[in-house]
Amino acid sequence: MNKVAIIHDWLVTLRGGEKVLEVVLDLFPQAEIFTLVYNPKKMSDKINSKKIHTSIIQRFPFSKKLYKHYLFYHPAAIELFDLRSYDLVISLSHCVSKGVIVPQGIPHLTYMFTPMRYAYDMFYEYFDLKSFGLMKKLLFGWIFNYLRTWDYISTQRVDKLITISDFVKTRIKRFYNKDSEIIYPPVNTEYFTPDPEYSKEDYYLIISALVPYKKIDLAIRAFNQTKKKLLIIGTGPELKRLKRIAGSNITLIGYQDDDKLRASLRKAKGLIFPGTEDFGITMVEALACGTPVIAFNGGGAKEIIKEGKTGVFFDDPSINGLNSAIERFENLTFEPGALRDESLRFSENKFKESFLNSIKTIKRNL
């Protein structure tokens, strides 16, 4: 296999999707990257060392910050990439990257993090249509009808779909009527390890983007009631509002690098995961550090956490529901070695082995 093209939606922040890209680049070090928008100042040395092709969106005004405002143009921009000289196309997609036009005979495998949340089941969480005027509602309706139509059609062109969890697999079947294989995303379990002295401190931890659907406000209100210590790491549009409602027992410290994340995970009594996520890499990182998890019983958490063994669930997404789970949690004992053993199901080596096997399968079937 001579030339590999990896398609990524955009490269403007270094988050979970970009970390998956780095692991895929380990498998294909000579691969070239195609992306709508690229900001080298925000990327790792590994990504920046590759040949990166950008779309016409890159030349739009303030594209590195306003790329989401150009959503209507994303399908056309991704389809303009010329992939005729490549032997394998891999798209890592949560938006439009899987919609590239791939010539016949060239295998196209998509690793789908999620269908477009803002176009389907989370549309009303992203957009407050009640505040829109009639013309804006009509415009949004027309744009998203077009996007959903294009999204469905472009997904049918993919030769093989892989996704990150059974939770997302169900959504893919619902929205695209297409089967997918599950390969859990890679977690750096060699880096996230328990504290050699295993010394815990008296606080709970949240590591999250601060956006509404993560339900961080629920955790804050629950901890305001019990006065237990809570440390919140992360940034986002909700930061100022969350600081306003947080009691003195709750500390929000914004962005932290990986070393500080690991140190916080090692010392915490438990990780709080109050929202519904497609997978939840942070939960695996916590287990790898020997820290149990208190999670809402939904989404990818159900595939990571085992009740009473690696953490506890709460079914009722309310203050009382979360606080009751924490009370149960504090009456249990968790073995750090057992937590770490569970995390190894999601190691980078497991991902690489499964990913390469999937590529071999697609080549045999074409």
C-alpha positions as CSV (number, residue, x, y, z in Angstrom):
1,M,0.0,0.0,0.0
2,N,1.8,3.1,-1.3
3,K,-0.3,6.2,-0.5
4,V,-2.8,6.7,2.3
5,A,-5.1,9.7,2.7
6,I,-6.6,10.5,6.1
7,I,-9.6,12.9,6.1
8,H,-10.3,14.8,9.3
9,D,-13.2,17.3,9.7
10,W,-11.0,20.2,11.1
11,L,-7.8,20.6,13.0
12,V,-8.3,23.6,15.3
13,T,-8.3,22.0,18.8
14,L,-6.4,19.1,20.2
15,R,-9.2,16.9,21.7
16,G,-10.3,13.3,21.5
17,G,-10.7,13.1,17.7
18,E,-7.2,14.5,17.2
19,K,-5.8,12.0,19.6
20,V,-7.3,9.2,17.6
21,L,-5.8,10.8,14.5
22,E,-2.4,10.6,16.2
23,V,-2.8,6.9,16.9
24,V,-3.9,6.2,13.2
25,L,-0.8,8.1,12.1
26,D,1.3,5.6,14.1
27,L,-0.1,2.9,11.8
28,F,0.4,5.0,8.6
29,P,3.4,7.4,9.3
30,Q,3.6,8.4,5.6
31,A,-0.1,9.3,5.3
32,E,-1.2,12.7,4.1
33,I,-4.0,14.6,5.9
34,F,-7.0,16.4,4.3
35,T,-9.0,18.7,6.5
36,L,-11.4,21.6,6.1
37,V,-9.5,24.0,8.3
38,Y,-6.1,23.8,10.0
39,N,-4.5,25.8,12.8
40,P,-0.9,24.5,13.3
41,K,-0.6,26.5,16.6
42,K,-3.2,24.3,18.2
43,M,-1.9,20.9,16.9
44,S,0.7,18.5,18.2
45,D,4.2,18.1,16.6
46,K,3.1,14.7,15.3
47,I,0.2,16.1,13.3
48,N,2.2,19.2,12.2
49,S,5.0,17.0,10.8
50,K,2.6,15.5,8.2
51,K,1.7,16.9,4.8
52,I,-1.7,18.6,5.3
53,H,-4.1,19.7,2.6
54,T,-6.8,22.2,3.5
55,S,-10.1,23.0,1.8
56,I,-11.4,26.3,0.3
57,I,-12.9,27.0,3.8
58,Q,-9.3,27.7,5.0
59,R,-9.3,30.9,2.8
60,F,-12.6,32.2,4.2
61,P,-12.5,35.2,6.6
62,F,-11.4,34.2,10.2
63,S,-11.9,30.5,9.2
64,K,-9.9,29.2,12.2
65,K,-12.4,30.6,14.6
66,L,-15.6,30.8,12.5
67,Y,-15.4,27.5,10.6
68,K,-18.6,26.3,12.2
69,H,-20.4,29.3,10.8
70,Y,-19.6,28.1,7.3
71,L,-21.3,24.7,7.9
72,F,-23.5,25.1,4.8
73,Y,-20.3,25.1,2.6
74,H,-18.7,22.1,4.3
75,P,-20.2,19.4,2.1
76,A,-19.0,21.1,-1.2
77,A,-15.6,21.8,0.3
78,I,-15.0,18.2,1.4
79,E,-16.1,16.9,-2.0
80,L,-13.6,19.0,-3.8
81,F,-10.6,17.1,-2.5
82,D,-8.9,15.0,-5.3
83,L,-8.1,11.5,-4.0
84,R,-7.4,9.7,-7.3
85,S,-3.7,9.1,-6.5
86,Y,-4.3,7.3,-3.2
87,D,-4.5,3.5,-2.4
88,L,-6.5,3.8,0.8
89,V,-8.8,6.5,2.2
90,I,-9.5,6.7,5.9
91,S,-12.0,9.3,7.2
92,L,-12.3,10.2,10.9
93,S,-15.7,11.8,11.1
94,H,-18.1,13.6,13.4
95,C,-19.3,16.0,10.7
96,V,-18.6,15.8,6.9
97,S,-15.2,14.1,6.4
98,K,-16.8,10.8,5.5
99,G,-18.4,12.6,2.5
100,V,-15.3,12.8,0.4
101,I,-15.6,11.5,-3.2
102,V,-13.4,8.4,-3.5
103,P,-12.8,6.9,-7.0
104,Q,-14.0,3.4,-7.7
105,G,-11.6,0.7,-6.6
106,I,-10.0,2.7,-3.8
107,P,-11.1,1.4,-0.3
108,H,-12.8,4.0,1.9
109,L,-13.1,3.2,5.6
110,T,-14.8,5.7,8.0
111,Y,-14.2,5.8,11.7
112,M,-17.3,7.6,12.8
113,F,-17.2,9.3,16.2
114,T,-20.9,10.2,16.0
115,P,-23.5,11.3,13.4
116,M,-23.8,15.1,13.3
117,R,-25.3,15.7,16.7
118,Y,-26.6,19.2,15.8
119,A,-28.4,17.8,12.7
120,Y,-30.2,14.9,14.4
121,D,-31.1,14.0,18.0
122,M,-29.5,17.0,19.6
123,F,-30.7,19.7,17.2
124,Y,-32.9,21.4,19.8
125,E,-30.1,21.4,22.4
126,Y,-27.8,23.2,20.0
127,F,-30.3,25.7,18.7
128,D,-32.9,27.7,20.6
129,L,-35.6,28.0,17.9
130,K,-38.0,29.7,20.3
131,S,-35.8,32.8,20.0
132,F,-35.7,32.7,16.2
133,G,-37.9,34.8,14.0
134,L,-40.0,33.3,11.2
135,M,-37.5,33.9,8.4
136,K,-34.6,32.5,10.5
137,K,-36.6,29.4,11.4
138,L,-37.3,28.8,7.7
139,L,-33.7,29.4,6.7
140,F,-32.5,26.9,9.4
141,G,-35.1,24.4,8.4
142,W,-34.0,24.6,4.8
143,I,-30.2,24.4,5.6
144,F,-30.5,21.4,7.9
145,N,-32.9,19.6,5.6
146,Y,-30.2,19.9,2.9
147,L,-27.4,18.8,5.3
148,R,-29.3,15.8,6.5
149,T,-30.1,14.7,2.9
150,W,-26.5,15.1,1.9
151,D,-25.3,13.4,5.1
152,Y,-27.4,10.4,4.5
153,I,-26.4,10.0,0.8
154,S,-22.7,10.6,1.4
155,T,-22.7,7.9,4.2
156,Q,-24.0,5.3,1.7
157,R,-20.8,5.8,-0.4
158,V,-18.5,4.6,2.4
159,D,-17.2,1.0,1.9
160,K,-17.0,0.2,5.6
161,L,-18.2,2.0,8.8
162,I,-16.5,1.6,12.1
163,T,-17.7,3.4,15.2
164,I,-16.7,4.0,18.8
165,S,-19.5,2.3,20.9
166,D,-22.7,0.3,20.7
167,F,-24.5,3.5,21.7
168,V,-23.3,5.2,18.5
169,K,-23.8,2.0,16.4
170,T,-27.5,2.2,17.3
171,R,-27.7,5.8,16.2
172,I,-25.9,5.0,12.9
173,K,-28.4,2.3,12.1
174,R,-31.3,4.7,12.9
175,F,-30.1,7.7,10.9
176,Y,-28.3,5.9,8.0
177,N,-29.9,2.4,8.0
178,K,-26.3,1.1,7.7
179,D,-24.4,-1.4,9.8
180,S,-21.1,-0.6,11.5
181,E,-18.4,-2.4,13.4
182,I,-17.4,-1.3,16.9
183,I,-13.7,-0.5,17.7
184,Y,-13.4,1.3,21.0
185,P,-11.3,4.5,20.7
186,P,-7.7,4.3,21.9
187,V,-6.7,5.4,25.4
188,N,-3.1,5.9,26.4
189,T,-3.1,3.5,29.3
190,E,0.7,3.5,29.3
191,Y,0.6,7.2,30.3
192,F,-2.5,7.1,32.5
193,T,-1.3,4.9,35.4
194,P,-2.0,4.8,39.2
195,D,0.0,6.9,41.6
196,P,2.8,4.6,42.8
197,E,2.0,5.5,46.4
198,Y,-1.8,5.4,45.7
199,S,-2.6,8.3,48.0
200,K,-6.1,9.7,47.5
201,E,-7.2,13.2,48.5
202,D,-10.7,14.4,49.7
203,Y,-12.2,15.6,46.4
204,Y,-14.2,14.5,43.4
205,L,-13.2,15.4,39.9
206,I,-14.9,16.5,36.6
207,I,-12.8,16.8,33.4
208,S,-15.0,18.1,30.6
209,A,-15.8,20.6,27.9
210,L,-18.1,23.1,29.6
211,V,-21.1,23.0,27.3
212,P,-24.8,22.5,28.2
213,Y,-25.2,18.8,27.2
214,K,-22.4,17.7,29.5
215,K,-24.7,18.5,32.5
216,I,-21.9,20.1,34.6
217,D,-24.5,22.4,36.2
218,L,-26.3,19.3,37.6
219,A,-23.1,18.2,39.4
220,I,-22.5,21.7,40.7
221,R,-26.0,22.0,42.2
222,A,-25.6,18.5,43.7
223,F,-22.2,19.4,45.3
224,N,-23.6,22.8,46.5
225,Q,-26.1,20.8,48.5
226,T,-23.6,18.3,50.1
227,K,-20.7,20.7,50.4
228,K,-18.3,18.0,49.3
229,K,-15.2,19.2,47.4
230,L,-15.4,19.2,43.6
231,L,-12.6,20.1,41.2
232,I,-13.7,20.9,37.6
233,I,-11.1,21.0,34.8
234,G,-12.1,22.3,31.4
235,T,-13.1,25.3,29.4
236,G,-16.1,26.3,27.2
237,P,-18.9,28.7,26.8
238,E,-20.5,27.7,30.1
239,L,-17.5,28.6,32.2
240,K,-18.7,32.0,33.5
241,R,-22.2,30.8,34.3
242,L,-20.9,27.7,36.1
243,K,-18.5,29.8,38.2
244,R,-21.4,32.0,39.2
245,I,-23.5,29.1,40.5
246,A,-20.6,27.2,42.1
247,G,-20.3,27.2,45.9
248,S,-17.0,27.8,47.8
249,N,-16.4,24.0,47.9
250,I,-16.2,23.8,44.1
251,T,-13.2,25.0,42.1
252,L,-13.1,25.5,38.4
253,I,-9.5,25.7,37.1
254,G,-9.9,25.8,33.3
255,Y,-7.6,24.1,30.9
256,Q,-4.8,21.9,32.3
257,D,-2.1,20.0,30.4
258,D,-1.9,16.2,30.4
259,D,0.5,16.0,33.4
260,K,-1.9,17.9,35.6
261,L,-4.9,15.9,34.3
262,R,-3.1,12.7,35.2
263,A,-2.1,14.0,38.7
264,S,-5.7,15.1,39.3
265,L,-7.1,11.8,38.2
266,R,-4.7,9.9,40.4
267,K,-5.5,11.8,43.6
268,A,-9.3,12.1,43.2
269,K,-11.7,9.9,45.2
270,G,-13.8,9.5,42.1
271,L,-14.6,10.9,38.7
272,I,-18.1,12.4,38.2
273,F,-19.6,11.9,34.7
274,P,-23.1,13.5,34.8
275,G,-23.9,13.7,31.0
276,T,-24.7,11.2,28.2
277,E,-21.6,10.8,26.0
278,D,-21.0,8.7,22.9
279,F,-18.1,7.0,24.6
280,G,-16.3,8.8,27.4
281,I,-12.5,8.5,27.1
282,T,-12.0,10.4,30.4
283,M,-13.8,7.5,32.3
284,V,-11.2,5.0,30.9
285,E,-8.3,7.4,31.8
286,A,-9.7,7.5,35.4
287,L,-9.9,3.7,35.6
288,A,-6.3,3.5,34.2
289,C,-5.2,5.8,37.1
290,G,-7.0,3.6,39.6
291,T,-9.9,6.0,40.2
292,P,-13.5,4.8,40.1
293,V,-16.4,6.6,38.4
294,I,-19.8,7.9,39.3
295,A,-21.7,8.1,35.9
296,F,-25.2,8.7,34.5
297,N,-26.5,5.3,33.3
298,G,-26.6,6.1,29.6
299,G,-24.5,6.3,26.5
300,G,-21.0,5.0,26.4
301,A,-20.7,4.8,30.2
302,K,-22.7,1.5,30.1
303,E,-19.9,-0.1,28.0
304,I,-17.1,1.2,30.3
305,I,-18.3,1.1,33.9
306,K,-19.4,-2.1,35.8
307,E,-21.7,-1.3,38.7
308,G,-20.1,-1.8,42.1
309,K,-16.8,-3.0,40.5
310,T,-15.4,0.0,38.7
311,G,-17.9,2.6,39.8
312,V,-21.6,3.3,40.3
313,F,-24.4,4.5,38.1
314,F,-27.3,6.9,38.8
315,D,-30.5,6.5,36.7
316,D,-32.3,9.7,37.8
317,P,-30.5,12.8,36.3
318,S,-31.3,15.0,39.2
319,I,-29.6,16.4,42.3
320,N,-31.0,13.7,44.5
321,G,-30.1,11.0,41.9
322,L,-26.5,12.0,41.8
323,N,-26.1,12.5,45.5
324,S,-27.7,9.2,46.3
325,A,-25.2,7.5,43.9
326,I,-22.3,9.3,45.7
327,E,-23.6,8.1,49.0
328,R,-23.6,4.5,47.7
329,F,-20.2,5.0,46.2
330,E,-18.7,6.1,49.5
331,N,-19.8,2.8,51.1
332,L,-18.0,0.7,48.6
333,T,-14.3,-0.3,48.3
334,F,-12.6,-0.4,44.9
335,E,-9.4,-2.2,44.1
336,P,-7.0,0.0,42.0
337,G,-5.5,-3.0,40.2
338,A,-8.9,-4.2,39.1
339,L,-9.9,-0.8,37.9
340,R,-6.7,-0.6,35.8
341,D,-7.2,-4.1,34.4
342,E,-10.6,-3.0,33.1
343,S,-9.1,0.0,31.4
344,L,-6.8,-2.2,29.3
345,R,-9.7,-3.3,27.2
346,F,-9.4,0.2,25.6
347,S,-5.6,0.4,25.1
348,E,-3.9,1.8,22.0
349,N,-2.5,-1.6,21.1
350,K,-6.0,-3.1,21.2
351,F,-7.2,-0.3,18.9
352,K,-4.3,-0.7,16.4
353,E,-4.7,-4.4,16.1
354,S,-8.5,-4.2,15.5
355,F,-8.1,-1.2,13.1
356,L,-5.6,-3.0,10.9
357,N,-7.7,-6.2,10.8
358,S,-10.7,-4.1,9.7
359,I,-8.7,-2.6,6.8
360,K,-7.5,-6.1,5.7
361,T,-11.2,-7.2,5.7
362,I,-12.3,-4.2,3.5
363,K,-9.5,-4.9,1.0
364,R,-10.5,-8.5,0.7
365,N,-14.2,-7.6,0.1
366,L,-13.6,-5.0,-2.7
